[in-house]
Amino acid sequence: MNKKMKKERELRAINGFVMLSLTLMFLAVSIYGVVKSVPVLIIAGALLFFVSLPGYAVVNPNESLVLTLFGEYKGTILKNGFWWFNPLMSRKKISLKARNFNSDTLKVNDKIGNPILIGAVVVWRVQDTYDAAFEVDDYNQFVVVQTDAAIRKLAGMYPYDDIEDEGADITLREGGEEVNKQLEKEISERLKIAGIEVLEARINYLAYATEIAGAMLKRQQAVAIIAARKKIVEGAVSMVEMALRELSENKIVDMDEERKAQMVSNLMVVLTSDKDVTPVVNTGTIY
């Protein structure tokens, strides 16, 4: 993809302090005309004085001034300072500072259709003042609308988690930087038309929608319990196997298959039970 051509061009304005001396000189000429009763000097001096006044402007650091003359773009003052330009030009101030946009929490559907709540924070700034001023109606509102659209698209690209989509390589909940990079890419492509550079974009809120949050929480708890039980059973089998092997190798007791089965049953109950087991002492034979 070819890099977008920058339409912005810098306007070289006249130093405001230089023009201020001329403006004061016009005022002095008008005053001199009043003193000497010369109508021509009075009118000419006053006219030039008042006409020159609207041409002054102060451009602060990280600000710009977009200038047009009768509907034609003449350029942008990018250097900060005190400047004078053609008083007939229309002006529009555009900030070049980095700004944060914290989106509203949106209710959308993820890749597999689950309703979720998602929000993002975007750090952006104007890179091309021409595009920001003339390619869109209101670049601030454009950032809001296009960011929301990008968030909705991102949510539809990935599942919330891999409980229902076990084959998902990336999920919204665990995707981390990969998901944030995709979000930044989506927003950058949408805001490029407005001459806006996206410095950073990341998800700052993510949850299931209220109507399914309780059910999904129970499901997550069930999955966690199953995973924990699996580990417990694996550990219990290992311990029973070790106990039988140690008893046999050390010849502590000689058990037939029925006794081994009974011992395995008792050990598995003790090791896998989620409650404390109450021991029973057998005072007779093991049978």
C-alpha positions in Angstrom: 0.0 0.0 0.0 1.4 3.4 -1.0 1.8 5.9 1.8 -0.9 8.5 1.8 0.3 11.9 0.4 0.3 14.7 2.8 -1.9 17.6 1.7 -0.9 20.0 4.4 1.5 22.8 3.5 3.2 25.2 5.9 2.4 28.9 5.5 5.2 31.4 6.1 3.4 34.3 8.0 4.9 37.7 8.8 6.4 38.3 12.2 3.7 39.9 14.3 6.1 42.3 16.1 7.3 43.7 12.8 3.7 44.3 11.6 2.8 45.8 15.0 5.2 48.6 14.5 3.6 49.4 11.1 0.1 49.2 12.6 1.2 51.7 15.3 2.7 53.9 12.6 -0.7 53.9 10.8 -2.3 55.0 14.1 0.3 57.7 14.5 -0.4 59.0 10.9 -4.1 59.2 11.7 -3.4 61.2 14.9 -1.0 63.5 13.1 -3.8 64.1 10.5 -6.1 65.1 13.4 -3.5 67.5 14.8 -2.8 69.0 11.5 -6.4 68.9 10.3 -5.5 66.8 7.2 -8.6 64.6 6.4 -6.7 62.4 4.0 -4.1 61.4 6.6 -6.9 60.8 9.2 -8.9 58.5 6.9 -6.0 56.7 5.4 -4.2 56.1 8.7 -7.4 55.0 10.5 -8.4 52.7 7.7 -5.0 51.0 7.5 -4.9 50.7 11.3 -8.3 48.9 11.6 -7.8 46.8 8.5 -4.5 45.4 9.8 -5.8 44.5 13.3 -7.6 41.2 12.4 -4.5 39.8 10.8 -2.7 39.1 14.1 -2.8 35.7 15.8 -0.9 33.9 18.5 0.0 30.2 17.8 0.8 28.3 21.0 3.1 25.3 21.2 1.5 22.1 19.7 -1.2 24.2 18.0 -1.7 25.1 14.4 -3.7 27.7 12.4 -5.4 26.6 9.1 -5.9 29.6 6.8 -8.3 29.9 3.8 -8.9 32.8 1.5 -12.4 32.9 -0.2 -12.7 29.1 0.1 -9.2 28.3 -1.1 -6.7 26.6 1.3 -3.6 28.8 1.6 -1.6 26.9 4.2 -1.1 26.1 7.9 0.9 28.1 10.4 2.7 25.4 12.3 5.4 27.4 14.2 4.4 28.8 17.5 4.7 32.6 18.0 3.1 35.9 17.3 2.2 36.2 13.5 0.4 38.5 11.0 -1.2 37.3 7.8 -3.7 38.6 5.3 -6.7 39.9 7.4 -9.1 38.6 4.8 -8.1 35.0 5.5 -10.4 32.8 7.5 -8.7 30.9 10.3 -9.3 27.6 12.2 -7.2 26.5 15.2 -6.4 22.8 15.4 -4.5 21.3 18.3 -1.6 19.0 17.6 -1.4 17.7 21.2 -1.9 14.0 22.0 -5.4 13.3 23.3 -7.1 10.5 25.1 -10.5 9.1 24.1 -12.1 6.8 26.6 -15.0 5.1 24.7 -18.3 4.2 26.2 -18.9 0.6 27.3 -20.5 -1.0 24.2 -22.8 -4.1 24.2 -21.8 -6.2 21.3 -21.7 -9.9 20.2 -18.4 -11.8 20.1 -17.4 -14.2 17.3 -19.7 -17.0 18.5 -22.6 -14.7 19.3 -22.3 -14.2 23.1 -23.3 -10.7 24.2 -20.4 -8.9 25.9 -19.6 -5.5 27.2 -16.4 -3.9 25.9 -14.7 -0.5 26.0 -11.3 0.9 24.9 -9.0 3.9 25.4 -7.3 5.5 22.4 -4.4 7.9 22.4 -4.4 10.0 19.2 -3.3 13.3 17.6 -3.8 15.3 14.4 -1.0 14.6 11.9 -2.3 16.3 8.8 -4.2 19.6 9.5 -5.6 19.8 6.0 -7.4 16.4 6.3 -8.6 17.2 9.8 -10.1 20.5 8.7 -11.5 19.6 5.2 -11.8 15.9 4.7 -14.3 15.4 7.6 -17.0 17.5 9.1 -15.9 17.3 12.7 -12.7 15.3 13.4 -13.4 15.0 17.1 -16.8 13.4 16.5 -15.2 11.3 13.7 -12.8 9.8 16.2 -15.7 8.8 18.5 -17.8 7.2 15.8 -15.0 5.3 14.0 -13.5 4.1 17.3 -16.9 2.6 18.3 -17.2 1.0 14.8 -13.7 -0.5 15.1 -14.4 -1.9 18.6 -17.6 -3.6 17.3 -15.7 -5.1 14.4 -12.9 -6.4 16.7 -15.4 -8.0 19.1 -16.8 -10.0 16.2 -13.4 -11.3 15.2 -12.6 -13.2 18.4 -14.5 -15.2 21.0 -14.6 -13.9 24.6 -12.8 -17.0 25.8 -12.0 -20.5 24.6 -14.7 -22.3 26.7 -17.0 -22.6 23.8 -14.4 -22.2 21.0 -11.6 -24.5 22.1 -9.9 -24.2 18.8 -9.4 -20.4 19.1 -5.8 -19.3 19.1 -6.6 -15.8 20.3 -9.5 -14.7 22.6 -10.5 -11.3 23.8 -9.9 -12.2 27.4 -6.4 -13.7 26.9 -5.3 -12.1 23.6 -3.5 -9.2 25.3 -1.2 -7.4 23.0 -2.3 -9.2 19.9 -5.9 -8.0 20.4 -4.7 -4.5 21.2 -2.5 -4.4 18.1 -5.5 -5.5 16.0 -7.6 -2.8 17.6 -5.0 -0.1 16.9 -4.7 -1.2 13.3 -8.5 -1.1 12.8 -8.8 2.4 14.3 -5.7 3.7 12.4 -7.2 2.6 9.1 -10.5 4.3 9.8 -9.0 7.6 11.1 -6.4 7.9 8.3 -8.9 9.9 6.1 -9.1 12.6 8.8 -5.3 13.0 9.0 -5.2 11.5 12.5 -2.4 9.3 13.9 -3.3 6.7 16.5 -0.5 6.4 19.1 -2.0 3.6 21.2 -5.3 1.7 21.5 -6.1 -0.9 24.1 -9.2 -2.6 25.6 -9.8 -1.2 29.1 -13.1 -3.0 29.9 -14.3 -6.5 29.1 -17.1 -8.6 30.6 -20.0 -10.7 29.7 -23.3 -8.9 29.3 -25.5 -8.9 32.4 -28.1 -11.3 31.1 -25.6 -14.1 30.7 -22.9 -13.2 33.2 -24.3 -15.4 36.0 -24.6 -18.4 33.7 -21.2 -17.9 32.2 -19.7 -17.6 35.7 -21.2 -20.9 36.7 -19.9 -22.5 33.5 -16.4 -21.2 34.2 -16.6 -22.5 37.8 -17.7 -25.9 36.5 -14.8 -26.0 34.1 -12.4 -25.1 36.9 -13.8 -27.8 39.2 -13.5 -30.4 36.5 -9.9 -29.4 35.8 -9.1 -29.5 39.5 -10.8 -32.9 39.9 -8.8 -34.3 37.0 -5.6 -33.3 38.7 -6.7 -34.7 42.0 -7.6 -38.1 40.4 -4.2 -38.2 38.6 -2.4 -37.5 41.8 -4.5 -40.1 43.7 -3.8 -42.8 41.1 -0.1 -42.1 41.4 -0.2 -42.3 45.2 -2.1 -45.6 45.2 0.3 -47.1 42.6 3.3 -46.0 44.7 1.7 -47.4 47.9 1.0 -50.8 46.4 4.5 -50.9 44.9 6.2 -50.0 48.2 4.2 -52.6 50.1 5.0 -55.3 47.6 8.7 -54.5 47.3 9.3 -54.2 51.0 7.2 -57.3 51.6 5.3 -55.6 54.4 2.1 -57.5 53.5 1.2 -60.1 51.0 -2.2 -59.2 49.4 -4.2 -61.1 46.9 -6.2 -59.3 44.1 -9.3 -58.9 46.3 -7.3 -57.2 49.1 -5.6 -55.0 46.6 -8.9 -54.0 45.1 -10.3 -53.2 48.6 -7.2 -51.1 49.4 -7.4 -49.2 46.2 -11.0 -48.4 46.8 -10.4 -47.2 50.3 -7.4 -45.0 49.3 -9.2 -43.5 46.3 -12.1 -42.5 48.6 -9.7 -40.9 51.1 -7.6 -39.1 48.5 -10.4 -37.8 46.2 -13.1 -36.9 48.7 -13.9 -33.2 49.0 -14.8 -33.7 52.7 -12.8 -35.1 55.6 -13.1 -38.9 55.8 -14.1 -40.5 59.1 -11.8 -43.5 59.7 -13.3 -46.8 60.9 -11.1 -49.1 63.0 -11.7 -52.8 62.2 -11.0 -54.9 65.4 -11.6 -58.2 63.6 -10.1 -59.6 60.4 -9.9 -57.6 57.3 -12.7 -59.8 56.0 
